[in-house]
Amino acid sequence: MTEQEKRTEAIWTYVISREKVLHRLVNKGSLAQEDADLFLQRMYNELNADEIPGARISPLKEKMQNPAVHENAYVSLTDIAKRKVDVSPSYLIQSWMRSGNTTDYLKTWEKEHNPSFQEKACDALLMKVHSSSVTLTPTLWIKTTSARGIVTSRGKGGGTMAHQKLQ
């Protein structure tokens, strides 16, 4: 496993834990949101950046890519998801995209790095996704917002790729 894959897997493990466990407990009323936030902070603090190659903790305690590490700009989300679930990695990616934190971060990243990003279309899409049964997929995100941080390809060897700072 490469250093980038180790780092990515550690971060995905954190995200999946948040999405799959704490989110469900809060939704079921078994856990207060304040307690969930406390657990999230503890989980985040336990991620030792020294053990995640290419990462460092900023003063804002955000995961950041070390500029000294020069690797491919895009990482395969499909490959990462396949390591977590065998059946449908696309469902795991859609689950990740369903999070408000994820879409907020994607939107912020696109606004900062993509001059052709369609912010009004993004806002309309997010309203539609949150108010109806529309499922936010990478393809829908890309087509609607002219996003560049996530790319998809079909066929053999295809999948969903994300800029390394989005993972």
N, C-alpha and C positions, 0 to 999 in steps of 0.2 A: 504494500500500500504506500503510495507516495505521500509526501508531507502535506500537500494540498488536500488529498483525500482524507487524511487523518483529521485535519483541521475542519474540513467540511462535515465529516461524520460527527464530530464532537458538537458542532453547532446545530446540526440537524437533530441530534439526540435531545438537545435542550429544547428546540422548537417543538418537536413531537411530544415531549413530556408535557410541555405547557399546553399544547393544543388538545392532547388526548386525555389527560388526567384532570388537571386543574379546571380547565374550561367546562368539562362535563360535570364536575362536582359543583361548580358555581351554578350552572344551569339547572341542576337537579335540586338546588337549595341545600345541599349537604355541607357546603362550605361558603363562608362569607367572602365577598370579593376582596376585602381588606386582608383576610388570611391568605387568600390565593396570591395576592400581590406580595405578601411577605415570603411565602414559599418560593415564588418566582425569583425574588431577590436573592434568597439563600441559594437556590440552584445556580443562579448566574454567578454568584460569588464563589461557588465551589468549582466552577470552570477555571482551571488554572491556565492562564494564557501562556505560561512558560512551557507547558506540556503540549500546546497546540502550535505546531510549527507555522511561522509566518504571521502570527497574531501578537498583538500587544494591547494593553488596556490604556485607553486615553484618559485624560482627566475627567471626562464625562462618563467613564466606565463603559464605553461602547466598544464592541469588537471592531478592530480596524486592521486592514491588511498592511503588513510591513512593506514599505516602499522598496526595501532592499531585495525582496523576493520577486523575481521576474519569471512569470509563468504564463500559460495561455490565459487570455482574458475571459474565456467562457468555460464553465464547469457543467458537466452533464447532471442535471437534476434527475433525469430518468435513471441513470446508473446508481445514483445515491439512493433513490427511492426503491430500486430493485433489491438493494441490500437489506432494506427494512421489511418489505412485503414482496412476496413472490408473484401474487396473482395480478394485481393491477397497480403498477406504479403511478399511472396517470391519476388515479383516484387520490393517492397520497399527495401529489402535487396540487390537485384541485383543493384538497383539504387545507393545505398550507396557504393557498391563495385566498381561501375563504376568510382568513383572519383579518380583522380590521387593522391590526398592527402591520401585517404584511403589505396590505394594499396602501396604507399610509406611507410606508417606507418605499415601496415601488414608485409611488407617485412623486415623492420627494426626490428620489434618485433620478427619475426621468426628467423632472423639471430642471435639475441641476446639470445633467449630462446630455440631454437630447433637445436640441433647439426645435425639432419638428414635433415634439410631444403635444398632443391635443388635450389640454387640461380641462376644457369645458366638456369635451366628449367623455373624458375620464370621470368627471363629477357626475354626469348623467348616467354613465354605466354603473357606477357604484350605488347611486340612488336606486336604479332599476334592480340591481342584484340584491340589495338589502330589503326591498319592498315587494319582491315577487319570488317566484320559484326558479329564476334564471340562475344557472350555475356559471360561475366565473371560471373560465378555462384560460390557459396561456394563449391559445389561438384567438379567443374573443378579446382578451386584453390587448394583444398586439394589433389586431385589425381595427379595433375601436379607437385606440389611443396613439397609434403609430409608435409604439414602444420599441426600444432598441436593447433594453437591458435583458430581456428574455427573448429567445428565438426558438422556433420549433421547426422540425423537419419530419417528413413522412417517409415511410418505406424502411428498407433494411438499413440499419445503422442510424435511423432517425431517432428523434426524441426531443426533449425539452432541455435547452441549455440556458444558463443564466450567467450574467456577468459575475465574476468572482466576488465583487463587493456586494452583490445582492443575496448571495447564498447565506 
